[in-house]
Amino acid sequence: MKIKGSPLRPLEYFLLVVGGLGWTWGLILILGTVLTLEHDDGAPYTVGQLGMAFAGTKPVDRELLSPSGARLQGHGTCSDMWFDEDAVLIRGIGPMNGSNAPAWLTLTVGSQVFVGRVTVDLWNGVGAGTGGLDSSSNFIVANNLRFVERVPPPRPGPPGWRVIRPGECVLGSTEPLNASGVIGRFLIDLPAHRTINIGLLGELVGDFVPLVADLALDGKSPPTVFEGEFKGDHYRTERDGRYQLTVRRTDAPDAGRVTGGRWRRYTLDVDWGAPITGQCSPPHDHSNCFMEVQP
C-alpha cells in the first residue's frame, strides 16, 4: 500500500530519525528499570532498584586493569561492584536534580586483585505508564560512570591470617584446620557505619558441606542485620578497622572427604553498602577466575 504525499526534506528526515532513536532509548530504560513514583518525596532508592541501572555496563574495567589489561585479556575475571552507602538519595526528575554516587569496583584474576573507586551520576526519568493515558512511571538513569582512583594493597597481617581486599573473590578449601572446624582465617579493612555483606558459596560437587562465616573486631562481633528469613550474612559496623573473618564448617570435625578423596572448595567475598553487580563462585567448566596469568 502506498501513501500519497510530498517526500521528506533532508532536515525533516534527520529529525524523524533522531526522534525515533530517542524514543527507542527511552523505552529501553523504562523496560529495564521501571519503578513507581513513590520515591518522588526524596526517599533513598533501594539496593535492587539502583543495581538494575548498571546491568551489563562497566566501561571502567579497562581503566582499573591498566596497564595490566592487555596481558589479562581473555582470562576469567571475577568482579564485584557496589555503592559505598547502603542507599543513594536521588532528589528528583532530570539531571539537574540528580546525585553523584561514589561506588567501588574490584576485579580478581588469578592471584591478582584490582580495587578501585568509581563514581556515577544518577537521576530520575519519567515515561508513559501502563495504567492509562494519565499514568506515568519513573526510572533511574545512570550516566557518566567514571574511574576515580586505584586503591593500593593493604598492609600485611600476622602469621596464620590472610589479608583480603574489599570485593576480592577468595578461593578456599573445606579441609578443617582444627577441632573447631575452622577452614579459613582472614583479615579485611572495613569502614564504620556500613552494612557488611559476606558472600560464602560452597562448591556444588559431592556431599553438602555446611559453612558459616563469623566477623569480629578486637574479638567482638558487630550486630547482625536481618535480611528476610536469613541472619548472619550481614553485619552493621560501628567502628572502622581491621576485622577478623573466620570461616568454619559446622559439621563434625572428622567429617570426611568427598568421593575421590578431593576436598571441596568454597569462595568468599566481602563488601558493604548497596550491591550493584558481581560474580564470585568456585571454578567450574564454564567459569574460572583463579587460573594464574603468565607474566
N, C-alpha and C positions, 0 to 999 in steps of 0.2 A: 504494500500500500504506500502510495506517495502522498506527501503533504505539500500542498502548494504554498508558495511564499517566496520572499526575496532571500537570497543567500546571505549568510552571516558575514559581516565585515571582520577583518583580522582582529580588531580590538575586542569586538563582541565575542568572538570565538575564544580569545585568550581569557576573558573574564569568566566565560562559561566553564572552561577547563579548571581554572583556579577555584571557582566556587564549588565545583564538583569534588575536587581534591579536599577542600576544607571540610565539606560535609562528610566525606568518607573518613577522614582522620577523626573528626568529632564522634562519628558512630563507633569507630574502633575503641576510642577512650570510654565511651558510655557503656558499650558491651563488656569491656574488660573490667571496669571498676565502677559499676553502678552502685550508688549509695542512696540514702534518703536525705531529706532536708533537715533532719533532726539535729544536725550539728551546726546550723547557722547561728546558733547563740554563742559560738566561740568555744564550745567544749572540745577537748582534745580528741583526736581520732584514735581508734584502737589499733592494735598490732596488725590484725588481719587486713584492715582497710588500707593501711599505708603500704603493707607488703605487696598488695596487688598492683600498686602503681609502678613497681620495679620489675615486673615479670619479664625475664629474659633480656634485660638491658643493663649491662655492666661494662661500659666502654673504658672505665678506669683501670681494668685489669692490666692492660699493657703498660700503663704508667707505673703501676706498683711493681711489676716484674722487671722493668727496665733497670739495668742493662742486661739482665739475665734472660730476658724474654725470648730471644732468638734461640738460645740453647735449650730452653724448656719447651719450645713449641712442639706440639704433638704428643706430649706426655700427659698422663692422667693428672688432674688437679682437683683437690677438694677445696671448697670455698665456704666462706661464712661472711654475711653482710648484715649489719644491724644498726638501728638508730641508737644514739648514745643515751637518750632518755626513754622512759617507759612509754611515753605518749608524746605526740607532737601537736602543738597548737596551731591551727590554721584559722586566721581571723575572719576571712570572708571570701567573696567571689572575686576572681580575677587576680592577675599578677601583683597588682598594687596592694592587695590585702593578703598576700601570701606570707610564708615564713621560710627562713633559711634554716635547714635542719642539719646538724652535724651527725655523721654516721661513721662506721668502721667497716673495713674490708680486710679479710685475711685469706691468703691463698697458701695451701700446703701442697708441695711437690716433693715426694721422697722425704728426705730428712730436712729439706729446706722449707722455711716458713717466712712468709712476707706479710707484714702487718702495716696497714696504712689508715690514715684518716681521710675521709672524703666529706663533701657537703653537697646539698641538693636544695633547689627551690621547689616549694610545694604550695599549691593554691587550689581553690575550688573552681570547677567549671560547672555550667548549668546546661542541661539539654532537655529535649522534649521527653515527657514521661509516657507511660503506657496506660494510664488510667483515664485518659480523655484529653480533649483539646486544651483544657485549662490546667492540666497536671504537668509537673516538671520533676526532674531528678538532678542530683548533682554528683560529680565525680571528682576524684583527685587528679590533678595534673602534676606530674613530676618532671622538672626541667632543669637543665644546666647541672647535671651530675658531674662533679669535678674533683680531681685529686688535690689534696692539700699537702700531705707530708707522709714520708715513710717513717715508721716508728722503729727505733733501734732495738736490738735484742736486750733482754733483761739481764741483770747481774746473776752470776751463778749461785747455786744453793749449796747446802751442806751435803756430805756424803749420804747416800741412801735415798735422796729425794731428787726427782726430775723436775726442773723448772720448765713449765709450758707457757705458751703465749696466748693471749685472748683470741678465740676463734680458731686456734690450731686444731687440726684433726689428728688425734693421737691414736696410735695402734698399740694395743697391749695384749698380753696373754692371760688366760684364765687360770694358769697354774698357781695355786696358793703359795704365798711366801712364808706363812707361819700358821700356827694353830688357830689364829683368829680369822683365817681365810682372806687375809689382805693380799691383793694381787697388784696393787699399784699405789705408789706414794708420789704425789705431785704438789708443786708449789706454783701459785699463779698470783700476779699482782692485780688487784681489783679495786675499783673506785667505791667511794661511800655513797649511801643513799640510792642504790640501784637494785633492781630485781635481777638476780643472777639466774641464768638459765643453764642447766647442765644436761648435755645430751650424752646418754650412755646406751650403746647399742651392741648387743651380742651377735656373734656370727650365727647365721641360720644354717648350721650344719650339726647333725648328730643330736644328742640329748640336750634338753634345755638346761642352761646354767643360770641360776638366779644371781643377779648382781645388784649392788647398791652403791651409791656414791655419797660420801659424807664430807661436808665443808665446815671448816673451823678456822678461827683466828685466835692465836695465842691459847689454843686449847678449848675455846668456847665456840659453840655452834651458833651462827646467826639465826634469826627467826625464819621459819619456813613460811611459804606462801601457798595458799590453797589454789589449785587450778582445776576446777571442776571436781572430778572424782579422784584426782591424783594429788599427792602431797609428797614433798621431799625432793623433787627435781628443781624447785625454785626456792631461792633464799632472798632475803632482803638485808643488804649490808648496812650496818650502822657506822662503820669506820672504813677508811681505805687502808690498804696494807697488803702484805704477802700472806695469802690464805693457804692453808693446808687442805688438800683434797685427797681423800683416801677412797679407793675402790675395793670393795670386798665381795667375796662370794658368800652367800647366806645359806648354802647347803653345808653338809658335813665337811670338816677339814680334810678327811680322807676320800672325798668324792673323786671318782676315777676319771680317766681319760675317755675321750670319745672313741668310737670304733676306729681301729687302725693305729691307735697309740698316739694320735696327734692332739695336742691341747687346742681347745677352742680359743678364738681371738675376740677382742672387742674393740670398739672405737669410743673415744671420749672427746667432747669439745665443750668449751665454756665461753659464754658471752653474757651480755646483760642488755637491759632496755628492751626495745621493740624489735623483734626479728624481721628481716626483710627477705632474705633468701639464703640458701646454703645446702651443702651436700657433704656428709661425713658418715661413711659406713665401711664395714670390713671389706677387704678386697674380694672381688668375685670375677667371673669370666668377662663381664662387660665393663667393669669399672675398677680401677686400682690406682690410687694416687700415691701409693707408698713405694713404687718402683724407683730405685735410685737412678739419678741422672748422671751420665758420664760427663766428666769435665771437658 
